[in-house]
């Protein structure tokens, strides 16, 4: 099956091999799918240790796009400063190598399914809400947790591009479980000041 995500990624890889692309270029080429595609590109590096200073800009761009989805906007927009951003060459190589792996996995698990869910009028905004919330968790100052919301964002981005209602439902479940996990961590942090003295005794 010819998947839109795979096609977009392969086209993007070909273009990047010829010349650097900005986020604005990618959005212009992919129109509505650019929301999910650029979000996937921005969060993919979070699966691995990130160089200092990139978490803020990447997270901000994801949040801007996801909030637009939440508000029902279908044409993606980024501030000029972010739209003109080009991935540093080392980061680009890492992203491209991992995109190839992700694309191979996508071709095995994603396809248009459960159209009633994928095409429901509220699904676009719900996906935007999940993207926004997972991005907030992603940029939260809790160490070693970046890959957890990143997986949820990537799966939901692929599901949105492919109109895969089943994968969307899986992504919603992952969003819920991720929320519970972060809630448990926050609860543990709040309890730590009272628990530590009793443990030390």
C-alpha positions in Angstrom: 0.0 0.0 0.0 1.3 3.5 -0.9 1.3 5.4 2.3 1.2 9.2 2.4 3.7 9.3 5.3 6.2 7.2 3.5 5.8 9.2 0.3 6.2 12.5 2.2 9.3 11.2 4.0 11.0 9.9 0.9 10.3 13.1 -1.0 11.7 15.0 2.0 14.8 12.9 2.1 15.4 13.4 -1.6 15.1 17.2 -1.2 17.3 17.4 1.9 20.0 15.5 0.0 20.1 18.3 -2.5 19.8 21.3 -0.3 18.8 22.3 3.3 15.1 22.9 3.9 13.4 25.1 6.4 10.4 24.2 8.4 8.5 26.7 6.3 9.5 24.9 3.1 8.2 21.6 4.5 4.9 23.1 5.6 4.4 24.8 2.2 4.9 21.4 0.4 2.7 19.3 2.6 -0.2 21.7 3.3 -2.6 20.2 5.9 -0.4 17.1 6.4 2.4 19.5 7.3 1.0 19.8 10.8 1.7 16.2 11.7 4.7 15.8 9.4 6.6 18.7 10.9 5.6 17.7 14.5 7.0 14.2 13.8 10.3 15.8 12.5 10.6 18.0 15.5 10.0 15.4 18.1 12.0 12.5 16.6 15.3 13.7 18.0 13.8 13.5 21.5 14.0 9.7 21.3 17.7 10.2 21.8 19.9 12.5 23.9 19.4 16.0 22.7 22.1 18.7 22.3 21.6 21.6 24.8 19.5 24.5 23.6 17.2 22.6 21.2 14.5 21.5 23.5 12.9 24.9 23.8 12.7 25.9 20.1 11.6 22.4 19.0 9.0 22.2 21.7 7.7 25.7 21.0 7.3 24.9 17.3 5.4 21.7 18.2 3.2 23.6 20.6 2.4 26.3 18.2 1.3 23.8 15.5 -0.7 21.6 17.9 -2.6 24.5 19.4 -3.6 25.5 15.8 -5.0 22.0 15.3 -6.8 22.3 18.6 -8.4 25.5 17.4 -9.5 23.8 14.1 -7.0 25.5 11.8 -6.2 23.5 8.7 -3.4 25.7 7.2 -0.3 25.5 9.3 1.5 28.7 10.3 4.8 29.3 12.1 6.4 32.6 13.1 9.0 33.7 10.5 11.9 33.1 12.9 10.9 29.5 13.4 9.7 28.9 9.8 13.2 29.9 8.6 14.9 27.5 10.9 17.2 24.9 9.3 18.2 21.8 11.2 21.9 21.8 12.0 23.8 19.4 9.7 24.6 16.8 12.5 21.0 16.9 13.7 19.8 16.5 10.1 21.8 13.3 9.6 20.5 11.8 12.9 16.9 12.7 11.9 17.2 11.3 8.4 18.7 8.0 9.6 16.0 7.5 12.1 13.3 8.6 9.7 14.3 5.7 7.4 13.8 3.3 10.3 10.4 4.9 11.3 9.2 4.7 7.6 9.9 1.0 7.4 7.9 0.4 10.6 5.1 2.7 9.4 4.7 0.7 6.2 4.0 -2.4 8.3 1.6 -1.0 10.9 -0.3 1.9 9.4 -3.1 2.0 6.9 -6.5 3.7 6.5 -8.8 2.1 9.1 -11.9 3.0 11.2 -12.8 5.8 8.9 -15.7 6.9 11.2 -13.2 7.8 13.8 -10.5 9.2 11.5 -12.8 11.5 9.6 -15.0 12.6 12.5 -15.3 16.4 12.8 -14.0 16.4 16.3 -11.0 14.1 15.7 -8.8 16.9 14.3 -9.2 19.0 17.4 -8.9 16.0 19.7 -5.6 15.1 18.0 -4.5 18.7 18.4 -5.3 18.5 22.1 -3.3 15.3 22.5 -0.4 16.8 20.6 -0.4 19.9 22.8 -0.6 18.0 26.1 2.1 15.5 25.1 4.4 18.4 24.0 3.9 20.0 27.3 4.9 16.8 29.0 7.8 16.5 26.6 9.3 19.8 27.5 8.7 19.5 31.2 11.8 19.6 33.3 11.7 15.9 34.3 14.9 14.2 33.4 15.1 11.0 31.2 11.4 11.1 30.3 11.6 12.6 26.8 11.1 9.3 24.8 7.8 8.5 26.6 5.6 11.3 25.2 7.7 11.3 22.0 6.4 7.8 21.1 2.8 8.9 21.6 3.3 12.0 19.5 5.0 10.1 16.7 2.2 7.4 16.6 -0.5 10.0 16.6 1.2 12.0 13.9 1.4 9.0 11.6 -2.2 8.0 12.4 -3.3 11.5 11.5 -1.5 11.5 8.2 -2.7 8.0 7.2 -6.3 8.5 8.5 -5.7 5.4 10.6 -8.5 5.4 13.2 -7.3 2.3 15.0 -3.8 3.8 15.5 -5.4 7.0 16.7 -7.2 5.0 19.4 -3.9 3.4 20.4 -2.3 6.8 20.6 -5.2 8.1 22.8 -4.5 5.2 25.2 -0.8 5.9 25.2 -1.6 9.6 25.9 -3.7 8.5 28.9 -1.0 6.1 30.2 1.7 8.8 29.7 -0.4 11.3 31.7 -0.8 8.8 34.5 2.9 8.1 34.5 3.8 11.7 34.7 1.1 12.2 37.4 2.7 9.5 39.4 6.2 11.1 39.1 4.8 14.5 40.2 3.0 12.9 43.1 6.2 11.1 44.1 8.2 14.4 43.9 5.6 16.1 46.1 5.8 13.3 48.7 9.6 13.1 48.7 10.1 15.8 51.3 7.9 14.0 53.8 9.0 10.5 53.0 12.8 11.0 53.0 13.0 11.8 56.8 11.1 8.7 57.7 13.3 6.6 55.4 16.5 8.0 56.8 15.5 7.2 60.4 
